[in-house]
Amino acid sequence: MLPTLDIQFPLPAGTVLPDYGTGGLYGLASSLRHWLHGRDAAWLPGEVSAGERAVVILLIVDGLGDRFLDTVGQGSALHGARRQTLTSVCPSTTASAVTTLMTGVPPAVHGLNGWFIHDHRFGGVIAPLPLMQRCGPALEAFRLLPRLCPTPPMFHHACRPVNLVSPADIAFSRFSRHHARGAHIEPYNGLEDFGAAIVAMADALAGSGGLIHAYYPTFDALSHTYGCRSAEAGVCFARVDKLFVRLQRALAGRDVRILVTADHGFTDAAPSRCVDIAPESEVARMLAAPLFGERRLAFCKLRQGAEADFEAWAAVELAGKAVAVTGEAFLASGLLGPGVPHPRLRERIGSYALLMEPGWTIVDHVAGETAHEMIGVHGGLSADEMLVPLILART
């Protein structure tokens, strides 16, 4: 039985809901976890038969949306090899989606529902991937990661070998090592090194079969800085497309499965379409903590007794810009996925979720925090952000 959503509130225009069945990243990750842990299991997305010792490459191009592939990517090798369009998870962001692709469980279960989350045990609003407080020091606490992220990675106790090919600057971070348990980590520097590492790992797995989980973040970084339809993003995409072709040639005749997907897509947001919460504003005084989540899907924790005032403010100031949903309704909706919720999930949703309308973002300010301007953004429920490709080539 497929998981169902229970949406009891309005949604932003053009919303694409996350598919937590076979049509989404969670379904892809869940089935991959099953294959890794079943000696005789098949894996349909990779066209792997039961009992086959297949070498599978899962190449995650951070930020490569399906809508981008259909426009800028028309005529590319990647576009030609697309097999399916999937939905991302909610929120459509790296912290949530890549963690799903490393654990095989949805955000409701692994508990990372945005780049920033709220967890009072570690100082309030924190960024789990770099393990920093928002505009604060690095997090240091006893058994920090097992308490913050208790879900084991899908590679832990897998019966097939797994190699993670990851950028050198994050490959051995505390977060990466925690989610790489059971896998070999292979760091790389630059796209050429990335391709060489993937081929070397495929050679090493030729006899046994197994998984190469490869992550490439540069397209995402350029899309944030210059915009998702920028020349810079286009050049980066063309380089990734050439890598896809080179991998097929280098591995020709070995029946390696090369799957390419993304954690989320992108949309561009103009500065004029940003709800900017000034530090001394009326609404800022209603907040018990800085915003968390994403600037396209934010969560807020209110001071006790501020609910009525916040709703009155939202009815006027967010009209046509965002949908404000109570934390209880958001949790009950199933937007974060099925399963037994993370024990801190309710806290990590807060008092209200703010679902931004197309093109709109919301930001606030923390003393000492450097403003991080972005043209390309994600995290919301628009098709540009939510739809990602599933691309497959067999060599």
The 8 nearest C-alpha neighbors of each residue, nearest first, counted from 0:
[[1, 2, 20, 3, 19, 21, 337, 4],
 [0, 2, 20, 3, 19, 21, 18, 337],
 [3, 1, 19, 337, 0, 20, 4, 336],
 [4, 2, 1, 5, 333, 19, 337, 18],
 [3, 5, 333, 332, 6, 334, 2, 336],
 [4, 6, 332, 7, 333, 3, 331, 334],
 [5, 7, 332, 8, 4, 333, 9, 331],
 [6, 8, 5, 332, 328, 9, 329, 331],
 [7, 9, 6, 10, 324, 328, 322, 329],
 [10, 8, 11, 322, 7, 6, 324, 323],
 [9, 11, 12, 8, 14, 322, 354, 13],
 [12, 10, 356, 14, 13, 322, 355, 354],
 [13, 11, 14, 356, 10, 357, 381, 380],
 [12, 14, 381, 11, 15, 382, 357, 380],
 [15, 13, 381, 380, 12, 11, 16, 10],
 [16, 14, 380, 382, 381, 385, 13, 17],
 [15, 17, 14, 18, 380, 334, 86, 385],
 [18, 16, 88, 86, 87, 19, 89, 15],
 [17, 19, 23, 20, 22, 86, 16, 21],
 [20, 18, 25, 23, 26, 2, 17, 336],
 [19, 21, 26, 18, 22, 1, 23, 2],
 [20, 22, 26, 23, 27, 19, 18, 25],
 [23, 21, 85, 20, 18, 86, 26, 19],
 [22, 24, 86, 85, 18, 26, 25, 21],
 [25, 23, 27, 26, 87, 28, 86, 85],
 [24, 26, 28, 27, 23, 19, 29, 105],
 [27, 25, 21, 29, 20, 23, 24, 28],
 [26, 28, 24, 25, 30, 29, 31, 23],
 [29, 27, 103, 31, 25, 100, 26, 30],
 [28, 30, 103, 26, 32, 31, 27, 25],
 [29, 31, 33, 32, 27, 28, 26, 34],
 [32, 30, 28, 34, 33, 29, 27, 35],
 [31, 33, 29, 35, 30, 153, 34, 103],
 [32, 34, 30, 36, 31, 35, 37, 29],
 [35, 33, 31, 37, 40, 36, 32, 42],
 [36, 34, 32, 157, 33, 159, 37, 158],
 [35, 37, 157, 33, 158, 34, 32, 38],
 [38, 36, 40, 34, 39, 35, 33, 158],
 [39, 37, 40, 158, 36, 50, 34, 35],
 [38, 40, 50, 49, 37, 41, 51, 34],
 [41, 39, 49, 37, 34, 38, 50, 42],
 [40, 42, 49, 48, 47, 34, 43, 39],
 [43, 41, 47, 45, 44, 34, 46, 48],
 [42, 44, 46, 45, 47, 41, 48, 30],
 [45, 43, 46, 42, 27, 47, 30, 391],
 [44, 46, 47, 43, 42, 256, 258, 55],
 [47, 45, 43, 44, 42, 48, 256, 41],
 [48, 46, 42, 45, 41, 43, 51, 53],
 [49, 47, 41, 51, 50, 46, 42, 40],
 [48, 50, 41, 40, 39, 51, 47, 42],
 [49, 51, 39, 40, 48, 52, 38, 41],
 [50, 52, 48, 49, 53, 47, 39, 41],
 [53, 51, 208, 207, 50, 54, 209, 206],
 [52, 54, 208, 51, 55, 209, 47, 255],
 [53, 55, 208, 209, 255, 210, 256, 204],
 [54, 56, 256, 210, 255, 53, 211, 257],
 [55, 57, 211, 257, 258, 210, 256, 58],
 [58, 56, 258, 212, 259, 213, 211, 257],
 [59, 57, 259, 213, 214, 258, 56, 212],
 [58, 60, 214, 261, 260, 259, 61, 213],
 [61, 59, 261, 215, 63, 62, 260, 214],
 [60, 62, 216, 219, 261, 262, 63, 59],
 [61, 63, 219, 264, 263, 64, 261, 262],
 [64, 62, 264, 261, 60, 61, 263, 65],
 [264, 65, 63, 387, 67, 66, 62, 386],
 [64, 66, 387, 388, 68, 386, 67, 69],
 [65, 67, 69, 68, 64, 383, 70, 386],
 [68, 66, 70, 64, 65, 69, 71, 72],
 [67, 69, 72, 65, 66, 70, 71, 78],
 [70, 68, 66, 67, 73, 72, 65, 71],
 [71, 69, 67, 72, 73, 68, 66, 65],
 [72, 70, 67, 73, 68, 69, 233, 228],
 [71, 73, 68, 70, 75, 69, 78, 67],
 [74, 72, 69, 70, 75, 71, 78, 68],
 [73, 75, 72, 78, 76, 79, 77, 71],
 [76, 74, 78, 77, 72, 73, 79, 240],
 [75, 77, 79, 78, 240, 80, 74, 244],
 [78, 76, 80, 75, 79, 240, 81, 390],
 [77, 79, 75, 81, 76, 80, 68, 73],
 [78, 80, 76, 77, 81, 75, 74, 73],
 [81, 79, 77, 390, 78, 391, 82, 76],
 [82, 80, 390, 78, 79, 389, 83, 391],
 [83, 81, 390, 389, 80, 391, 84, 388],
 [84, 82, 389, 81, 388, 85, 390, 22],
 [83, 85, 388, 387, 389, 386, 65, 86],
 [86, 84, 23, 22, 387, 386, 388, 24],
 [87, 85, 23, 386, 385, 17, 18, 387],
 [86, 88, 385, 24, 263, 91, 23, 17],
 [87, 89, 17, 91, 90, 96, 86, 24],
 [90, 88, 91, 335, 334, 17, 87, 378],
 [89, 91, 378, 92, 88, 379, 112, 113],
 [92, 90, 378, 89, 263, 88, 87, 385],
 [91, 93, 378, 90, 95, 94, 96, 263],
 [92, 94, 96, 97, 95, 262, 91, 263],
 [93, 95, 114, 92, 113, 96, 97, 98],
 [94, 96, 111, 93, 98, 112, 92, 106],
 [95, 97, 99, 93, 262, 98, 88, 94],
 [98, 96, 100, 99, 93, 95, 94, 262],
 [97, 99, 101, 100, 96, 95, 94, 102],
 [98, 100, 96, 102, 103, 97, 104, 101],
 [99, 101, 97, 28, 98, 103, 102, 96],
 [102, 100, 98, 99, 152, 153, 103, 97],
 [103, 101, 152, 153, 99, 104, 100, 98],
 [102, 104, 29, 28, 99, 100, 32, 101],
 [103, 105, 99, 102, 108, 29, 109, 25],
 [106, 104, 336, 107, 99, 108, 25, 109],
 [107, 105, 109, 110, 108, 335, 111, 95],
 [108, 106, 335, 340, 110, 336, 105, 109],
 [107, 109, 340, 341, 106, 110, 105, 339],
 [110, 108, 106, 150, 111, 107, 341, 148],
 [109, 111, 341, 106, 108, 107, 344, 112],
 [112, 110, 95, 113, 106, 109, 94, 116],
 [113, 111, 95, 106, 110, 90, 292, 116],
 [114, 112, 292, 115, 111, 293, 94, 95],
 [113, 115, 94, 292, 126, 293, 116, 127],
 [116, 114, 126, 291, 292, 113, 125, 124],
 [115, 117, 291, 347, 124, 125, 292, 113],
 [118, 116, 124, 347, 123, 125, 119, 346],
 [117, 119, 123, 120, 121, 124, 116, 347],
 [118, 120, 123, 122, 121, 117, 124, 346],
 [121, 119, 118, 122, 123, 117, 140, 147],
 [122, 120, 119, 118, 123, 138, 125, 140],
 [121, 123, 119, 120, 124, 118, 132, 125],
 [124, 122, 119, 118, 117, 121, 125, 120],
 [123, 125, 117, 116, 133, 132, 115, 118],
 [126, 124, 132, 133, 115, 116, 131, 127],
 [125, 127, 115, 131, 130, 114, 128, 129],
 [128, 126, 130, 129, 125, 131, 115, 114],
 [129, 127, 130, 174, 126, 94, 114, 131],
 [128, 130, 131, 127, 126, 174, 172, 137],
 [131, 129, 127, 128, 138, 126, 137, 132],
 [132, 130, 137, 138, 126, 129, 125, 136],
 [131, 133, 125, 135, 136, 134, 126, 124],
 [132, 134, 125, 135, 124, 131, 126, 115],
 [135, 133, 368, 132, 367, 365, 136, 131],
 [134, 136, 132, 133, 131, 137, 125, 368],
 [137, 135, 131, 132, 138, 134, 133, 139],
 [136, 138, 131, 130, 132, 139, 135, 129],
 [139, 137, 131, 130, 136, 140, 132, 121],
 [138, 140, 137, 143, 141, 121, 130, 136],
 [141, 139, 143, 142, 138, 121, 144, 120],
 [140, 142, 143, 139, 144, 146, 145, 138],
 [143, 141, 145, 144, 140, 146, 147, 139],
 [142, 144, 140, 141, 146, 145, 147, 139],
 [143, 145, 147, 146, 148, 142, 177, 149],
 [146, 144, 149, 148, 147, 142, 143, 150],
 [147, 145, 144, 143, 149, 148, 142, 141],
 [146, 148, 144, 145, 143, 149, 127, 110],
 [149, 147, 145, 144, 146, 150, 109, 110],
 [148, 150, 145, 146, 147, 151, 144, 109],
 [151, 149, 148, 109, 152, 102, 108, 145],
 [150, 152, 149, 102, 153, 155, 178, 180],
 [153, 151, 102, 178, 154, 101, 155, 150],
 [152, 154, 102, 32, 155, 101, 103, 151],
 [155, 153, 181, 157, 152, 182, 156, 180],
 [154, 156, 181, 180, 157, 153, 152, 151],
 [157, 155, 181, 154, 158, 36, 153, 180],
 [158, 156, 36, 154, 35, 159, 155, 181],
 [157, 159, 36, 35, 38, 156, 160, 37],
 [158, 160, 209, 157, 35, 161, 36, 208],
 [161, 159, 209, 210, 158, 162, 182, 157],
 [162, 160, 210, 182, 209, 211, 183, 159],
 [161, 163, 183, 211, 182, 184, 212, 210],
 [162, 164, 184, 212, 213, 185, 211, 183],
 [165, 163, 213, 185, 186, 212, 184, 214],
 [164, 166, 186, 170, 214, 163, 213, 187],
 [167, 165, 187, 186, 168, 170, 169, 188],
 [168, 166, 186, 170, 187, 169, 188, 165],
 [167, 169, 166, 170, 171, 172, 186, 188],
 [170, 168, 172, 167, 171, 166, 175, 165],
 [171, 169, 167, 165, 166, 186, 172, 175],
 [172, 170, 169, 176, 175, 173, 167, 168],
 [173, 171, 175, 169, 174, 170, 176, 129],
 [172, 174, 176, 175, 177, 171, 130, 144],
 [173, 175, 177, 172, 176, 128, 178, 129],
 [176, 174, 172, 178, 177, 173, 171, 179],
 [175, 177, 179, 173, 178, 174, 171, 172],
 [178, 176, 174, 175, 179, 180, 173, 144],
 [177, 179, 152, 175, 176, 180, 174, 101],
 [180, 178, 176, 182, 177, 175, 181, 152],
 [179, 181, 155, 182, 178, 177, 154, 176],
 [180, 182, 155, 154, 179, 156, 183, 157],
 [183, 181, 161, 179, 162, 180, 154, 184],
 [182, 184, 162, 163, 161, 185, 181, 179],
 [185, 183, 163, 162, 164, 182, 186, 170],
 [184, 186, 164, 163, 165, 183, 187, 162],
 [187, 185, 167, 165, 166, 170, 164, 184],
 [186, 188, 166, 167, 193, 192, 165, 189],
 [189, 187, 192, 167, 166, 193, 190, 186],
 [190, 188, 192, 191, 193, 187, 166, 194],
 [189, 191, 193, 192, 194, 188, 239, 242],
 [192, 190, 193, 194, 189, 195, 188, 242],
 [191, 193, 195, 190, 194, 189, 187, 188],
 [194, 192, 190, 196, 191, 195, 187, 189],
 [193, 195, 197, 191, 196, 192, 190, 198],
 [194, 196, 192, 198, 197, 193, 199, 191],
 [197, 195, 199, 193, 194, 198, 192, 200],
 [196, 198, 200, 194, 199, 195, 201, 193],
 [199, 197, 201, 195, 200, 196, 202, 194],
 [200, 198, 196, 202, 201, 197, 195, 203],
 [199, 201, 203, 197, 202, 198, 196, 204],
 [202, 200, 198, 204, 203, 199, 205, 197],
 [203, 201, 199, 205, 200, 204, 198, 206],
 [202, 204, 200, 201, 205, 199, 206, 207],
 [205, 203, 208, 201, 207, 202, 206, 209],
 [204, 206, 202, 203, 208, 207, 201, 54],
 [207, 205, 204, 208, 203, 52, 202, 54],
 [206, 208, 204, 205, 52, 209, 53, 160],
 [209, 207, 54, 52, 53, 204, 205, 206],
 [208, 210, 160, 54, 159, 161, 204, 55],
 [209, 211, 161, 55, 56, 54, 212, 162],
 [212, 210, 56, 162, 161, 163, 213, 57],
 [211, 213, 163, 57, 210, 162, 56, 164],
 [214, 212, 164, 58, 163, 57, 211, 59],
 [213, 215, 59, 165, 58, 60, 164, 216],
 [214, 216, 60, 217, 61, 59, 213, 166],
 [217, 215, 61, 219, 218, 60, 214, 220],
 [216, 218, 220, 219, 215, 221, 61, 235],
 [219, 217, 221, 220, 216, 235, 232, 222],
 [218, 220, 62, 222, 61, 217, 221, 216],
 [219, 221, 217, 223, 222, 218, 224, 216],
 [222, 220, 224, 218, 223, 219, 232, 225],
 [221, 223, 227, 226, 219, 375, 225, 220],
 [224, 222, 375, 373, 220, 221, 374, 226],
 [223, 225, 221, 222, 373, 374, 226, 220],
 [224, 226, 222, 221, 229, 223, 374, 231],
 [227, 225, 375, 222, 374, 229, 228, 223],
 [226, 228, 222, 375, 229, 232, 265, 267],
 [229, 227, 226, 232, 230, 233, 222, 71],
 [230, 228, 226, 232, 231, 227, 225, 233],
 [229, 231, 233, 232, 234, 228, 225, 235],
 [230, 232, 234, 229, 233, 235, 221, 225],
 [233, 231, 235, 229, 230, 234, 222, 221],
 [232, 234, 230, 236, 231, 235, 237, 229],
 [235, 233, 237, 231, 236, 232, 230, 238],
 [234, 236, 232, 238, 233, 237, 218, 231],
 [235, 237, 239, 233, 238, 234, 240, 232],
 [238, 236, 240, 234, 235, 239, 233, 241],
 [237, 239, 241, 235, 240, 236, 242, 234],
 [240, 238, 242, 236, 241, 237, 243, 235],
 [241, 239, 237, 243, 238, 242, 77, 236],
 [240, 242, 244, 238, 243, 239, 245, 237],
 [241, 243, 239, 245, 240, 244, 246, 238],
 [244, 242, 240, 246, 241, 245, 239, 247],
 [243, 245, 241, 247, 242, 246, 248, 240],
 [246, 244, 242, 248, 247, 243, 249, 241],
 [247, 245, 249, 243, 248, 244, 250, 242],
 [248, 246, 244, 250, 245, 394, 249, 251],
 [247, 249, 251, 245, 246, 250, 244, 394],
 [250, 248, 246, 247, 251, 245, 198, 244],
 [249, 251, 247, 248, 253, 394, 246, 252],
 [252, 250, 394, 248, 253, 247, 249, 254],
 [251, 253, 394, 254, 250, 255, 248, 393],
 [252, 254, 255, 251, 250, 394, 205, 393],
 [255, 253, 394, 393, 252, 256, 251, 53],
 [254, 256, 54, 394, 253, 393, 55, 257],
 [255, 257, 393, 55, 392, 56, 258, 45],
 [258, 256, 56, 392, 391, 55, 393, 57],
 [257, 259, 391, 57, 390, 56, 58, 256],
 [260, 258, 58, 390, 59, 389, 57, 391],
 [259, 261, 389, 59, 388, 60, 390, 58],
 [262, 260, 60, 59, 61, 63, 263, 387],
 [261, 263, 96, 61, 93, 97, 62, 87],
 [264, 262, 62, 91, 261, 384, 87, 385],
 [64, 263, 265, 384, 62, 63, 383, 385],
 [266, 264, 384, 377, 383, 376, 227, 375],
 [265, 267, 376, 375, 383, 377, 384, 227],
 [266, 268, 375, 374, 226, 376, 227, 269],
 [269, 267, 358, 374, 375, 359, 270, 266],
 [268, 270, 271, 272, 267, 374, 358, 273],
 [271, 269, 272, 273, 268, 374, 360, 373],
 [270, 272, 269, 273, 268, 274, 359, 360],
 [273, 271, 359, 270, 269, 358, 360, 274],
 [274, 272, 360, 361, 359, 270, 271, 275],
 [273, 275, 361, 360, 362, 276, 272, 359],
 [274, 276, 362, 273, 361, 363, 277, 360],
 [277, 275, 363, 362, 274, 278, 283, 280],
 [276, 278, 280, 279, 275, 363, 283, 364],
 [279, 277, 280, 283, 364, 276, 363, 365],
 [280, 278, 277, 283, 281, 284, 282, 276],
 [281, 279, 283, 277, 282, 278, 284, 276],
 [280, 282, 284, 283, 279, 285, 277, 312],
 [281, 283, 285, 284, 280, 286, 309, 276],
 [284, 282, 280, 285, 286, 281, 278, 279],
 [283, 285, 282, 281, 286, 280, 279, 287],
 [286, 284, 282, 283, 302, 301, 305, 287],
 [287, 285, 301, 283, 288, 284, 302, 300],
 [286, 288, 302, 301, 300, 285, 289, 284],
 [289, 287, 286, 300, 290, 299, 124, 123],
 [290, 288, 291, 124, 286, 363, 365, 287],
 [289, 291, 299, 298, 297, 288, 363, 292],
 [292, 290, 115, 298, 116, 297, 293, 299],
 [291, 293, 113, 297, 115, 298, 114, 116],
 [294, 292, 296, 297, 295, 113, 378, 114],
 [293, 295, 361, 360, 296, 297, 362, 292],
 [296, 294, 379, 360, 378, 293, 355, 377],
 [297, 295, 354, 293, 379, 353, 294, 378],
 [296, 298, 292, 293, 353, 294, 291, 352],
 [299, 297, 352, 291, 292, 351, 348, 290],
 [300, 298, 290, 349, 351, 350, 301, 291],
 [299, 301, 349, 350, 287, 286, 288, 302],
 [302, 300, 286, 287, 285, 350, 305, 303],
 [301, 303, 287, 286, 305, 285, 304, 300],
 [302, 304, 305, 301, 306, 287, 285, 286],
 [303, 305, 306, 302, 307, 301, 308, 285],
 [306, 304, 308, 302, 303, 307, 285, 309],
 [305, 307, 309, 308, 304, 310, 301, 303],
 [308, 306, 310, 309, 305, 311, 304, 312],
 [309, 307, 311, 305, 310, 306, 312, 285],
 [310, 308, 312, 306, 311, 307, 313, 305],
 [309, 311, 313, 307, 312, 308, 314, 306],
 [310, 312, 308, 314, 309, 313, 307, 315],
 [313, 311, 309, 310, 315, 314, 316, 308],
 [314, 312, 317, 310, 316, 315, 311, 309],
 [313, 315, 311, 312, 318, 317, 310, 316],
 [316, 314, 313, 312, 318, 317, 311, 310],
 [315, 317, 313, 318, 312, 314, 320, 274],
 [316, 318, 313, 320, 321, 315, 314, 319],
 [319, 317, 320, 315, 316, 314, 321, 313],
 [320, 318, 321, 317, 356, 322, 316, 11],
 [319, 321, 317, 356, 318, 355, 359, 322],
 [322, 320, 355, 356, 317, 354, 319, 353],
 [321, 323, 354, 353, 355, 324, 11, 10],
 [324, 322, 353, 352, 321, 351, 354, 325],
 [325, 323, 352, 351, 329, 322, 353, 326],
 [326, 324, 351, 328, 327, 350, 329, 352],
 [325, 327, 351, 350, 329, 328, 349, 348],
 [326, 328, 330, 325, 329, 331, 350, 345],
 [329, 327, 331, 325, 330, 326, 332, 324],
 [328, 330, 326, 332, 331, 327, 325, 324],
 [329, 331, 327, 328, 332, 326, 333, 345],
 [330, 332, 328, 329, 333, 327, 5, 6],
 [333, 331, 5, 6, 329, 334, 330, 4],
 [332, 334, 4, 336, 335, 331, 330, 5],
 [335, 333, 336, 332, 89, 4, 17, 329],
 [336, 334, 107, 106, 333, 89, 105, 88],
 [335, 337, 333, 105, 334, 107, 19, 106],
 [338, 336, 2, 333, 107, 105, 339, 335],
 [337, 339, 340, 108, 336, 107, 105, 104],
 [338, 340, 108, 341, 337, 107, 342, 336],
 [341, 339, 108, 107, 338, 342, 344, 110],
 [340, 342, 108, 344, 110, 343, 109, 107],
 [341, 343, 344, 340, 345, 110, 108, 339],
 [344, 342, 341, 346, 345, 347, 110, 118],
 [343, 345, 347, 341, 346, 342, 110, 348],
 [344, 346, 348, 347, 343, 349, 330, 326],
 [345, 347, 349, 344, 348, 343, 117, 118],
 [346, 348, 117, 344, 345, 116, 349, 343],
 [349, 347, 345, 346, 298, 326, 344, 350],
 [350, 348, 300, 346, 299, 347, 326, 351],
 [349, 351, 326, 300, 299, 325, 301, 348],
 [352, 350, 325, 326, 324, 299, 349, 298],
 [351, 353, 298, 324, 297, 323, 326, 325],
 [352, 354, 323, 297, 296, 322, 355, 321],
 [355, 353, 296, 322, 321, 352, 323, 356],
 [354, 356, 321, 295, 359, 320, 296, 353],
 [355, 357, 11, 321, 320, 359, 12, 358],
 [358, 356, 359, 355, 381, 12, 11, 13],
 [357, 359, 268, 356, 272, 267, 360, 269],
 [360, 358, 272, 356, 273, 357, 355, 320],
 [359, 361, 273, 295, 294, 274, 355, 272],
 [362, 360, 274, 294, 273, 275, 295, 359],
 [363, 361, 275, 294, 276, 274, 360, 364],
 [362, 364, 276, 275, 277, 290, 365, 289],
 [365, 363, 278, 366, 277, 362, 368, 276],
 [364, 366, 368, 367, 134, 363, 289, 278],
 [367, 365, 368, 364, 134, 278, 369, 135],
 [366, 368, 365, 369, 134, 364, 135, 370],
 [367, 369, 134, 365, 366, 370, 364, 133],
 [370, 368, 371, 367, 134, 365, 366, 364],
 [369, 371, 372, 368, 364, 365, 367, 373],
 [372, 370, 369, 373, 368, 224, 223, 362],
 [371, 373, 370, 374, 224, 223, 270, 369],
 [374, 372, 223, 224, 375, 371, 376, 225],
 [373, 375, 226, 267, 223, 268, 224, 225],
 [374, 376, 223, 267, 226, 222, 227, 266],
 [377, 375, 266, 265, 267, 223, 374, 373],
 [378, 376, 265, 384, 379, 295, 266, 91],
 [377, 379, 91, 90, 92, 295, 296, 293],
 [380, 378, 295, 296, 377, 381, 91, 90],
 [379, 381, 14, 15, 385, 384, 382, 16],
 [382, 380, 14, 384, 383, 15, 379, 13],
 [381, 383, 385, 384, 386, 15, 380, 14],
 [382, 384, 381, 265, 264, 66, 266, 385],
 [385, 383, 264, 265, 381, 382, 377, 263],
 [384, 386, 382, 87, 86, 263, 380, 383],
 [387, 385, 86, 65, 382, 85, 64, 384],
 [388, 386, 65, 64, 85, 261, 84, 86],
 [389, 387, 84, 65, 260, 85, 390, 83],
 [388, 390, 260, 83, 81, 82, 259, 84],
 [389, 391, 81, 259, 258, 80, 82, 388],
 [392, 390, 258, 257, 80, 81, 82, 259],
 [391, 393, 257, 256, 394, 80, 258, 390],
 [394, 392, 256, 254, 255, 257, 391, 247],
 [393, 254, 251, 255, 247, 252, 253, 250]]
